[in-house]
Amino acid sequence: MESSKEVSLDIQGMTCAACANKIEKGLNKIEGVVSANVNFAIERTRVVYDPDKTNVKAVEEKIEKLGYHVRHDKQTFDITGMTCAACATRIEKRLNKIDGVSQAVVNFALENATVDYDKNQVTVNDMVESVKKLGYTLKIQTSKEETANSKEEEIRHQTGKFLFSAILTLPLLWTMVTHFEFTSFIYSPDMFMNPWVQLALATPVQFIVGAQFYKGAYKALRNGSANMDVLVALGTSVAFLYSIFLGYEWQAQGQVGMPELYFEAAAVIITLVILGKLFEVRAKGRTGQAIQKLLGMQAKTARVIRDGEEHEIAIEEVMVGDTIMVRPGEKIPVDGKILKGQSAVDESMITGESIPVDKKPGDVAIGSTMNKNGILTLQATKVGKDTALAQIVKVVEEAQGSKADIQRVADRVSGIFVPIVVGIAIATAFVWYFIVEPGDVRSALVPAITILVIACPCALGLATPTSVMAGSGRAAELGVLFKGGEHLENTRNINTIVLDKTGTVTKGKPALTDVFPEQGFAEEEVLALVASAENGSEHPLAEAIVNGAKARGIQITEADSFEAIPGYGIQAAMGGRKVFVGTRKFMQKQNIDAASVEITMSQLESDGKTAMLIGVDDQLAGVIAVADTVKDTSKAAIERMHELGLEVIMLTGDNQRTAQAIAKQVGIDRVIAEVVPEQKADEIRKLQQEGKKVAMVGDGVNDAPALAVADIGMAMGTGTDVAIEAADVTLMRGDLHSVADSVQISAKTMRNIKQNLFFAFFYNTASIPVAAIGLLAPWVAGAAMAFSSVSVVLNALRLQRLKLRGGR
């Protein structure tokens, strides 16, 4: 086709060739797609399509619906000039209309925009210029320090404006207070009652301090929309100009009596709005404390050995492959592999475990964890943005910058709210002027001004993002990383938890549990023989036996010969004796009678253990058992899940007997056993077809498809990178308590959002009628509007003190 177009897209989330085939079939079903080819090896699809029938976004949406993700270039911008949620909505719409932009999300609370785009279709400068036409400034976000400095500068600027405005407004407020009968005893200088003195005091407030509102209103109206600036500028300007008119009228009448002026209303409104903005900026800064805490954990320097000499350099200068020395009491600067030395390392900032972990050569060290008592030499394997801490910060930032679905409702409302309010204010003025108080301009203007001021949608725009920021930040402190606001929102809807067994419910590492010697053999003798025989094997069960024997102080000797017999066991020779370790069939082949220990074998297997028979020469020497033991916290964590009303299911490839034994130990409701890896995703779909909202919790490569299919995929942070990539939530601590934590955090965050939205909606809808019937003064409306935004942010900040189990 001559009119066809071609696009290549990188795809995330594919774990096997079957995934590629699934995507290819799905894309070829789209009307207008001429051909689609997916290459699993390079994780990319090439699509030829008819632009008259479909577009790139339709292709991307199909990939997303199939459970995979399109990888785009991503850029985060800081935004200046936004004053309310309507501004954020307008910028977001403009960015999303640009060809080549896949998705743009503007966060009013963070004052930034995150844009996914195709650099072959659009440039960063194109986006900057497009938004500039709206009257706002996009600036590429550089360092966190620079952003923090700009926030501090904004606080200083707003503080200066507020103080200047307050000094000029105080005399006006003084005259207003003395107008009431019950305050008539308060002295007020006659000078302050003069209209021209009041004009002199109010003018700098109106046009110097209030200049930001006029600029913002002009930009909004120029682009055919309205925002908070329009309301404030319109309301205060009407009060200010009407007061000037009354002053001239008073002058023309020969200065008889004192006119009822509204300079103080305009000045007080602007002063209080500025004060509200100051409090808002300060409070919003606190919602980002979680990221600041994480960044504060990072080491600032590293002691690098180059050319045999020790150099202390900035952390940013460390390169992969560098040899680094870490002394006791110092932070490990980057992720690395230990080359020399032994020490205990405090990894609580990653795992939440307070007990230090013993480290030796060959072990992995995590950057920003604390070396306790030994000198370690390690080789840097991950630096900069690739370190574990940097990845955690990235996930938290992306979650805080994303939108929960509930926020989109608030955005739509705030986008149309201002024009509706202006219409209501005009209608109110007409009703008062023509019906309630015919011909009385004052009676018509006051309620109209009050409506314009009190109905600002700032609180509505802050309601959701501040809660998402605070909730996801607190979750990160507890070791739960939500990859997006939508996952933070949806986790609360889960009613079924599906747990992988190995590495999730259990420790994932077999351990020696039992040794039962037969008559004529001592336990130490049997264990020494088996451990010496197994010492030549690389099998995990052999490693468990050898480590168990060493822990019990058993002396291990070198075998004269060793042979592994797949499916049966091993045989070895040492000191003139032959040792056999393996299955019942293996013993039969050696003509060793094992009938006497059949009951013991069956009991061990019923307990979920792997039991092996031991033969020495032609005699049965005993039974040894190894088990992947249950994590210490699994039972208590599953009890918490039950208390939350969650059904708990274990999904495993192990045999039914072993799986049931583990399930019984920890109180799991249902077991789905003997499931091959490629069938795990199918089992999740079956549960979903039963009407269940399913969260899958796993840690291995074989869990990735099931994690992607589940309503919420949760990866243990101690697991593989593939599993973590496929999941929606990462549980950094490898502890099942984190599953319950994630559900509770989600529920409490959504409750906080609903509280914010209720008060924001209730505040606006309830206050407008009250203002319309003349029961609110404009300056009261200004105070209420200013502090409504602050109250919403402070309510969201309660999430930062969220306590779950154990007072955490």
ABEGO torsion letter per residue (X at the ends): XAABBBBBBBBBGBABAAAAAAAAAAAAABBGBABBBBBAAAGBBBBBBBAAABBAAAAAAAAAAAGBBBBBBBBBBBBBGBABAAAAAAAAAAAAABBGBABBBBBAAAGBBBBBBBAAABBAAAAAAAAAAAGBBBBBBBBAAAAAAAAAAAAAAAAAAAAAAAAAAAAAAAAAAAABAAAAABBBBAAAABAAAAAAAAAAAAAAAAAAAAAAAAAAAAAGBBBAAAAAAAAAAAAAAAAAAAAAAAAAAGGBEBBBBAAAAAAAAAAAAAAAAAAAAAAAAAAAAAAAAAAAABBABBBBBBGGBBBBBBAAABBBGBBBBBBBGBBBABBBBBABEBBBBBAAAAAGBABBBBBBBGBBBBBGBBBAABBBBBBBABBEAABAAAAAAAAAAAAAABBBAAAAAAAAAAAAAAAAAAAAAAAAAAAAAAAABBGBAAAAAAAAAAAAAAABAAAAAAAAAAAAAAAAAAAAAAGBBBABAAAAAAAAABABBBBBABGAABAGBBBBABBBBBBGBBAAAAAAAAAAAAAABABAAAAAAAAAAAAAGBBBBBBABBBBBBGAEBBBBBGGBBBBBEBAAAAAAAGBBAAAAAAAAAAAAAAGBBBBBBBBEABBAEBBBBBBBBBAAAAAAAAAAAAAGBBBBBBBABBAAAAAAAAAAAGBABBBBGBBAAAAAAAAAAAAAAGBBBBBBBABAAAAAAAAABABBBBBAABBAAAAAABABBBAAGBAAAAAAAAAAAAAAAAAAAAAAAAAAAAAAAAAAAAAAGABBAAAAAAAAAAAAAAAAAAAAAAAABBBBGGX
